[in-house]
C-alpha cells in the first residue's frame, strides 16, 4: 500500500471499521498521510 523507509515507522493504526454484509470499510491512519484513509475490503469465496 505504501513504501516504508527502513529508518522510519509507518505507525499504521485502525481508526474505525464498519461491516455491511460482505463488505468492510476500514478507516486508518499512517505516519505518511495527513488525513486518515479508507480501505474497502470485500469477502470473496468465504475469505
PyMOL commands that set and color helices and strands:
alter all, ss='L'
color gray80, all
select strands_A, chain A and resi 13-20+23-29+37-42
alter strands_A, ss='S'
color yellow, strands_A
deselect
rebuild
show_as cartoon
